[in-house]
Amino acid sequence: MIFIDNPDEISSVARILVDYSKEKPSLKIKGGFISKNWLAPSDCIQISKVGSKKELLSQLAGALYTSMAQVRFVLEAPVRDLAYVLKALEEKKSKESKQ
C-alpha cells in the first residue's frame, strides 16, 4: 500500500502503478487511499487517466486562449471586410480615372 500526501502526485503515481500492472499481471491493484478516503480499483484506474495539475492547467490555458482568439477574429471581421471593400473601391476608381 502506498500513501501519498501531495495531491499533485496522486495521478502520476496512479498512472505509473496502472501502467506497471499492465506490464506485470502479477501486480494487482486492490484499492487506494487519498485524503482519508478509500478508493476501489476502478477509481484508481480513473485517477490514472487524469493529468497532473500542471497538465490540466496548461489544457485550461490553451482552451481559454483558443476561445479568446476566436472571439478576436469574429470581432475583427467587420473592420477587415470594410478595409477590403474600401481598397477595392479605390482600385476601381483609379482604373476608371486612367481611362
FENMO-V495393 format. One line per field, one symbol per residue. burial: # if it has 16 or more other C-alpha atoms within 10 Angstrom, else .. A space follows every 10 residues. Layout:
burial=???
This chain:
burial=.........# #####.##.. ........#. .#........ ...##.##.. ##........ .......... .......... .......... .........
